[in-house]
Amino acid sequence: MDMQSSPTAAPASTLCIDGARLWQSLMDLARIGGTPKGGVCRLALTELDRQGRDLFVQWAREAGCSIRVDAIGNIFARRAGQDEALPPVMTGSHIDTQPTGGKFDGNYGVLAGLEVVRTLNAAGIRTRAPIEVAVWTNEEGSRFVPVMMGSGVFAGAFTLEHALAQRDAQGVSVGEALAAIGYAGESGPAHAVGAYFEAHIEQGPVLEKHQRVIGVVQAALGQRWYDVTVQGMEAHAGPTPMELRRDALLAASRIVAEVNRIAVERMPHARGTVGSLEVFPNSRNVIPGRVKFSVDLRAPDDAQLQDMDAALRAACARIAAECQVQAEVEQVVYFPPQPFTPHLVQAVRAGAAELGYSSMDAVSGAGHDAVYVARVAPAAMIFVPCADGISHNEIEDAEPAHLEAGCNVLLRAMLAQAEIAA
Ligand SMILES: [Zn+2]
């Protein structure tokens, strides 16, 4: 890859993070729950999660941070500022993974934050505002639903009681799992945050395709998830002539094509996906009587998302009439689009430019802890490329130079907000 990513792009006088130290920390953390294929399996609130948390806490303490754990298990490592009355400039992400997860998703954002602290320590720099590194509980939502649980509680998206009561497939609740690993912390209102930055691998192919090192994230896409049920009539595949069928799968397949068209007509940022489909009775010689499938629509602004919703419902009604079936559309999840804070987005853009890294504006198609934090504090995100845009996969990979670049941008953006003490 011929990306402009060398740390030597930065002027000699500029404070820079230690890319090798960051990489070593990523590799050390990845050993906890490491899989034979080179990935990581460290599900939220398991014994392995505890080991990962303990290692982070040990590193943060060694770097002079004080540690606070809240009631949903979020960890806040704090580097004191000159003016402790100021709200902290925060960064962070998550260290839980998917069952076949990678080394970088989430872990990068947490360890980039730790690397910022270590860099400030090594340079003897004191900031006016405190610096905090957050480890958010259960971002992935693999063991416990909902996803982005810790940041969601922090931002008031749902209550602590609701989160603690959720159970995994074995019937263990979040509250029980937190207590078992020793991370059920103190309850109390979420503390104020002056600014929040999250560095994350892109989890998509856009930066790599455009050969850019830094993604300046403008917003997270809004999401509407649906269950669609098409009801037709089962009948024998042989004796039933074509014009007398009420084929639920035929109707469903035409709706699937419409979902794709609805998004394609709104490129580049709109998305439309049918990822799951169940056919009843799913038998070779029976005309399908009922089909249930998921629809996932995403867009950067609410007007467009609403427009896509209307287009989906219109397509379902029209195709149902043409196929003589019923189509029921039920929205099951809604995440509003979340724009990030303009002056922090600008700080990321300026940081990349000053350091000589190639960059481009980006949107986040996935949910991140920053999306919830943005509801209660100024927030922005920094994306770096990952190999082939692949994540949630053991083969997830990233270039050390890109991770280093993103961390340097993070350092610069955080310093601009926290200010170097006189
Ligand atoms: Zn993540």
Residues whose N, C-alpha, C, O or C-beta is under 5 A from the ligand:
A	BS01	ZN	D105 G106
